[in-house]
Amino acid sequence: MKQLVKAIVPAALLSLSFASFAETSDGKNVSVSAGWAHIMPQGTKEGVQTNSRTPLMASGFNSQAGIELDDADTAEFKFDYLVNDNVSLGLILGVPPKINVDGEGKLLGGALNLDQFDKIGTVKVYSPVIAAKYHFSAVTNKFRPYVGAGMMYAHFSDFKLDGTVANDVAQKGIDIRNVTIKDSIAPVAFVGADYNITPNWFTTASVSYTHLNTEASLDVYSNRAQTTVATAKTKIEINPIVTYVGFGYRF
């Protein structure tokens, strides 16, 4: 959360400093839009480091194992302050999607085979973005292409282990606990365009890319020994491409 505050406060101060110079062709400085976003992670497995406290489970780095995130869809909302016809500052928020987490490879000396599961769990992702855009035409033009850049704060929560995985490890006398995925801040770049239907209403579409990586960890708990017998850590390369289409209103 401190990272999010550090990212948003400078942008808020910057927008306030521009406020006294704000001027658009038609005097409308605020726009809001709502639409649908399709999230397509582009990352690949990065290997898993396992540290075991028992000789029955192998320690070491397995480059053939890893975790990936599936595609997802969610509702998205954009709020923009138009400094002038060409420059705007904005905030992008989405309904946190529940994303499937896939696993690949064998861990713990083969005791956990991720390849046999359709997914290993689900996680919710909160990913607000602060952004600046440059529009290539006047605010009153019908077609208004733009480019933009910003920063995303990604917060992962509510991880739930898939029931099939939980049953499989339970039969082996172990339990997967304390699964955590670290928060991350990442740069975002995007291109898009607005099309003015009326002086107030417009349609909008964009494609963005985020250079987003994070780390995940988990504990392997022995039900028989009543203790943690191994830990595993992995880097998750996400790097999502996001497409967005929506309707907006300027005032």
C-alpha positions in Angstrom: 0.0 0.0 0.0 2.9 2.4 0.7 4.1 1.8 -2.8 0.7 2.8 -4.2 0.7 6.0 -2.2 4.2 6.9 -3.4 3.0 6.4 -7.0 -0.3 8.3 -6.8 0.7 11.3 -4.7 3.2 12.8 -7.2 0.6 12.3 -10.0 -2.0 14.1 -8.0 0.3 17.0 -7.2 1.2 17.2 -10.9 -2.4 17.4 -12.0 -3.1 20.1 -9.4 -0.1 22.1 -10.7 -1.6 21.9 -14.2 -5.1 22.9 -13.1 -4.5 26.7 -13.4 -3.4 26.3 -17.0 -6.2 23.9 -18.0 -7.9 24.9 -21.2 -9.6 22.9 -23.9 -11.3 24.0 -27.1 -14.8 23.5 -25.6 -14.1 24.1 -21.9 -14.8 20.4 -20.9 -11.9 19.1 -18.7 -13.1 15.8 -17.3 -13.9 12.5 -19.0 -15.0 9.2 -17.7 -15.5 5.9 -19.5 -16.5 2.3 -18.7 -16.0 -0.8 -20.7 -14.5 -4.3 -20.9 -10.9 -5.3 -20.6 -9.3 -8.5 -21.9 -6.1 -9.4 -20.1 -3.6 -11.7 -21.8 -0.5 -12.6 -19.8 2.6 -13.2 -22.0 5.0 -14.7 -19.5 6.5 -18.1 -19.4 7.6 -20.4 -16.5 10.7 -19.1 -14.6 11.7 -22.2 -12.6 11.2 -23.0 -8.9 13.6 -23.0 -6.0 12.8 -25.6 -3.4 14.4 -25.9 0.0 13.6 -29.1 1.8 14.0 -30.1 5.5 13.7 -33.8 4.8 15.7 -36.1 2.5 12.5 -37.5 1.1 11.9 -34.3 -0.8 14.6 -32.9 -3.2 16.0 -29.4 -2.8 17.3 -27.3 -5.6 16.3 -25.2 -8.6 14.0 -26.9 -11.2 14.1 -24.9 -14.4 11.4 -27.1 -15.9 8.8 -26.0 -13.4 6.9 -22.8 -12.9 3.7 -20.8 -12.5 1.7 -18.9 -15.2 -1.5 -16.9 -15.2 -4.4 -17.5 -17.6 -6.2 -14.9 -19.7 -9.1 -13.1 -17.9 -11.8 -10.5 -18.5 -13.1 -7.7 -16.3 -15.0 -4.4 -16.2 -12.7 -1.3 -16.3 -13.2 2.4 -15.6 -11.2 5.3 -16.7 -11.1 8.8 -15.2 -9.2 11.6 -17.1 -8.5 15.2 -16.4 -7.8 17.1 -19.7 -5.1 19.6 -19.2 -5.7 20.9 -22.7 -6.7 19.4 -26.1 -3.6 17.3 -26.3 -2.6 16.3 -22.7 -4.6 14.4 -20.1 -3.8 12.8 -16.8 -5.8 9.8 -15.6 -6.6 6.9 -13.3 -7.6 3.5 -14.5 -9.5 1.1 -12.2 -10.9 -2.4 -12.9 -13.1 -4.8 -11.0 -10.5 -7.3 -9.6 -10.6 -10.3 -11.9 -10.3 -13.9 -10.5 -7.4 -15.3 -12.5 -6.6 -19.0 -12.9 -3.0 -19.9 -11.8 -1.5 -22.7 -13.8 1.5 -24.9 -12.8 4.0 -26.8 -14.9 6.6 -29.4 -13.9 7.3 -31.7 -11.0 8.4 -30.6 -7.5 9.5 -32.2 -4.2 11.2 -35.1 -5.9 8.0 -35.8 -8.0 5.7 -35.7 -4.9 3.9 -32.8 -6.5 3.2 -33.1 -10.3 1.8 -29.8 -11.5 1.3 -31.1 -15.0 -1.7 -33.3 -14.0 -3.9 -30.4 -12.9 -5.9 -28.0 -15.1 -5.0 -25.3 -12.6 -3.5 -25.1 -9.2 -5.6 -22.3 -7.9 -7.1 -18.8 -8.4 -6.1 -15.4 -7.3 -7.7 -11.9 -7.4 -5.6 -9.1 -8.9 -6.2 -5.4 -8.0 -4.2 -3.3 -10.5 -4.9 0.5 -10.6 -3.0 2.5 -13.1 -2.0 6.2 -13.1 -1.3 7.5 -16.6 -0.6 10.4 -18.9 -1.8 10.6 -22.5 -1.0 12.7 -25.5 -3.8 13.1 -28.1 -2.9 13.9 -31.7 -5.9 16.1 -32.5 -8.2 18.8 -31.0 -10.8 17.7 -28.4 -13.6 18.6 -30.9 -12.4 16.3 -33.7 -14.3 13.1 -34.4 -11.3 10.8 -34.3 -8.7 11.3 -31.6 -5.8 8.8 -31.5 -3.4 8.9 -28.6 -0.4 7.4 -26.9 0.2 7.1 -23.2 2.4 5.8 -20.4 2.0 5.2 -16.7 2.6 3.0 -13.7 0.6 0.1 -12.4 0.3 -1.1 -8.8 -0.5 -4.8 -8.8 -1.9 -6.3 -5.6 -2.6 -10.1 -5.4 -5.0 -11.5 -2.8 -7.4 -14.2 -1.9 -5.4 -17.1 -3.4 -7.4 -20.3 -3.3 -5.9 -23.7 -3.9 -7.8 -25.8 -6.3 -9.8 -28.6 -4.7 -8.2 -31.3 -7.0 -4.7 -30.2 -5.9 -5.7 -30.1 -2.3 -7.1 -33.6 -2.4 -4.0 -35.0 -4.2 -1.5 -33.6 -1.7 -3.7 -34.6 1.2 -3.5 -38.3 0.0 0.3 -37.9 0.2 0.1 -36.7 3.8 1.1 -33.1 3.0 -0.6 -29.7 2.8 0.1 -26.6 0.8 0.1 -23.5 3.0 1.0 -19.8 3.2 0.8 -19.2 -0.6 1.8 -15.6 -1.2 2.3 -13.5 -4.3 4.1 -10.2 -3.8 2.7 -6.9 -4.8 4.5 -5.2 -7.6 4.8 -1.8 -9.4 5.3 -1.9 -13.2 5.5 0.5 -16.1 2.6 0.6 -18.6 2.6 1.8 -22.3 -0.5 2.0 -24.4 -2.0 3.3 -27.7 -5.6 4.0 -28.4 -8.2 6.3 -29.9 -11.5 8.0 -29.0 -14.3 8.6 -31.4 -16.7 11.5 -30.6 -20.3 10.5 -31.2 -21.7 13.8 -29.8 -19.9 16.8 -28.1 -20.2 14.8 -24.9 -20.4 11.1 -25.6 -17.6 9.1 -27.2 -16.4 5.5 -27.7 -12.9 4.5 -26.9 -10.5 1.6 -27.5 -6.9 0.9 -26.4 -4.2 -1.7 -26.3 -1.6 -1.6 -23.5 1.5 -3.6 -22.4 2.7 -3.8 -18.8 6.2 -5.1 -17.9 5.0 -6.9 -14.8 6.9 -9.5 -12.8 6.5 -10.7 -9.2 7.4 -13.6 -6.9 5.4 -16.3 -5.3 6.2 -18.6 -2.3 4.5 -21.5 -0.5 5.1 -23.9 2.4 4.8 -27.6 2.3 3.4 -28.9 5.6 3.6 -32.5 6.8 0.4 -33.7 8.4 2.2 -36.6 10.0 5.1 -34.7 11.4 3.0 -31.6 12.1 5.6 -29.2 10.7 6.7 -27.4 7.6 9.0 -29.8 5.6 9.8 -27.6 2.5 9.4 -24.2 1.0 9.2 -23.2 -2.6 9.8 -19.9 -4.4 9.4 -18.8 -8.0 9.4 -15.7 -10.1 6.2 -15.1 -12.1 6.6 -13.4 -15.4 3.2 -11.9 -16.3 3.8 -9.0 -18.8 0.1 -8.7 -19.8 -1.3 -7.2 -23.0 -4.7 -5.7 -22.3 -7.3 -4.7 -24.8 -10.1 -2.3 -23.8 -13.3 -1.1 -25.4 -15.8 1.3 -23.8 -18.1 4.3 -23.8 -17.3 7.6 -22.2 -18.7 11.0 -21.3 -17.0 14.4 -21.2 -18.1 17.3 -19.1 
